Amino acid sequence: MQPVNVAVIYYSATGTVHTLAQAAAEGARKAGAEVRLRKVAETAPPEAVGSRPEWARHVQDTADVVEAGLDDLEWADAVLFGTPTRFGNPASALRAFIETTGALWYQGKLAGKVYSAFTASNTAHGGQESTLLALGNTFYHWGGVIVPPGYTDPVQFESGNPYGTSHVAGDGPPGEVTLQAARHQAGRVVDITAALKAGQAA
Ligand SMILES: Cc1cc2nc3c(=O)[nH]c(=O)nc-3n(C[C@H](O)[C@H](O)[C@H](O)COP(=O)(O)O)c2cc1C
C-alpha cells in the first residue's frame, strides 16, 4: 500500500495559522503520511507587510517554507487548507492560490481527493465557521471528499469546533488543546484517505 500524500497548504500573516499548519503536518506524519507543508505566496504589497512588525517578522521567519504550487495539489491524496478569517472569509492570498487551479479542476485532477480546513480569527464569534464553510464551497466544486473533525475525539469537546480546528488569536498563541485538535484532524484525514485508497485499489 502506497503511503497517503498530504499537502498542508496555508496562509498566515502573523504566525497563528502557521502554528496550526505545523501541528496538522505533525499529526499527518504521525498517522503515517508523506507530508508537504506549503505556504501560499504573499499577495500584499511590501508596504502593507512592513506596516505591521509582527507581519514582517513572520514573513522573515518562514522564508524557508516552500511556496505551494499546483504540483503539490496534483501530488496530494488529501489537502488540509489553513487560513485566517478575514471579514468572515478565507484570506485573499489563499483564494489567489485557489484561483490558479482552474486547469487542474477542468481536467478532473482535483476530484476524489480528501479536503479539510482549519482557521484562526481574532474573536470567538468573528467568523471561524463561515470561513471554513466558504472554503467548503470550493471543495464541492472540485468534487472533493470533505472530512471534518466532527466530535470524533475527546479533544473536540474541549476545542469545540466540528467544522475544523479553529483558534481565537486574540487569546494568545494556540495552546496544547488546539494543537492536539489540529493533529487529530490531520490524523483523521490520513485514516480516511488511506481507507479510500485501499478501497479503490481493491
Ligand atoms: C483584513 C483583516 C480582516 C480580519 N477579519 C476578521 C474577522 O472577520 N473576524 C475576526 O475575528 N478576526 C478577523 N481578523 C483577525 C485575523 O483573523 C487574525 O489576525 C488571524 O486569525 C491571525 O492569524 P495569523 O496570525 O495566522 O495571520 C482580520 C484581520 C485582518 C488583517
The ligand as a Tripos MOL2 file, in Angstrom:
@<TRIPOS>MOLECULE
LIG
   31    33     1     0     0
SMALL
NO_CHARGES

@<TRIPOS>ATOM
      1 C1         -8.1850   42.4280    6.9410 C.3       1 LIG1
      2 C2         -8.4400   41.5910    8.1660 C.ar      1 LIG1
      3 C3         -9.6980   41.1150    8.4080 C.ar      1 LIG1
      4 C4         -9.9780   40.3570    9.5490 C.ar      1 LIG1
      5 N1        -11.2340   39.9070    9.7660 N.ar      1 LIG1
      6 C5        -11.5070   39.2550   10.9090 C.ar      1 LIG1
      7 C6        -12.8240   38.7870   11.1730 C.ar      1 LIG1
      8 O1        -13.7400   38.8900   10.3640 O.2       1 LIG1
      9 N2        -13.0610   38.1880   12.3700 N.ar      1 LIG1
     10 C7        -12.0870   38.0260   13.3090 C.ar      1 LIG1
     11 O2        -12.3480   37.5190   14.3850 O.2       1 LIG1
     12 N3        -10.8060   38.3850   13.0500 N.ar      1 LIG1
     13 C8        -10.5030   38.9970   11.8640 C.ar      1 LIG1
     14 N4         -9.2200   39.3640   11.6040 N.ar      1 LIG1
     15 C9         -8.1400   38.9220   12.5060 C.3       1 LIG1
     16 C10        -7.4400   37.6960   11.9210 C.3       1 LIG1
     17 O3         -8.3660   36.6360   11.7020 O.3       1 LIG1
     18 C11        -6.3420   37.2390   12.8630 C.3       1 LIG1
     19 O4         -5.3920   38.2620   12.9370 O.3       1 LIG1
     20 C12        -5.7230   35.9680   12.3100 C.3       1 LIG1
     21 O5         -6.5640   34.8730   12.5760 O.3       1 LIG1
     22 C13        -4.3820   35.6630   12.8630 C.3       1 LIG1
     23 O6         -3.8590   34.6060   12.0870 O.3       1 LIG1
     24 P1         -2.3670   34.6850   11.5390 P.3       1 LIG1
     25 O7         -1.5220   35.0090   12.7380 O.co2     1 LIG1
     26 O8         -2.0990   33.3170   11.0020 O.co2     1 LIG1
     27 O9         -2.2720   35.7330   10.4840 O.co2     1 LIG1
     28 C14        -8.9330   40.0870   10.4600 C.ar      1 LIG1
     29 C15        -7.6430   40.5550   10.1860 C.ar      1 LIG1
     30 C16        -7.3880   41.2990    9.0510 C.ar      1 LIG1
     31 C17        -5.9840   41.7610    8.7790 C.3       1 LIG1
@<TRIPOS>BOND
     1     1     2 1
     2     2     3 ar
     3     2    30 ar
     4     3     4 ar
     5     4     5 ar
     6     4    28 ar
     7     5     6 ar
     8     6     7 ar
     9     6    13 1
    10     7     8 2
    11     7     9 ar
    12     9    10 ar
    13    10    11 2
    14    10    12 ar
    15    12    13 ar
    16    13    14 ar
    17    14    15 1
    18    14    28 ar
    19    15    16 1
    20    16    17 1
    21    16    18 1
    22    18    19 1
    23    18    20 1
    24    20    21 1
    25    20    22 1
    26    22    23 1
    27    23    24 1
    28    24    25 2
    29    24    26 1
    30    24    27 1
    31    28    29 ar
    32    29    30 ar
    33    30    31 1
@<TRIPOS>SUBSTRUCTURE
     1 LIG1         1 GROUP 0 **** ****
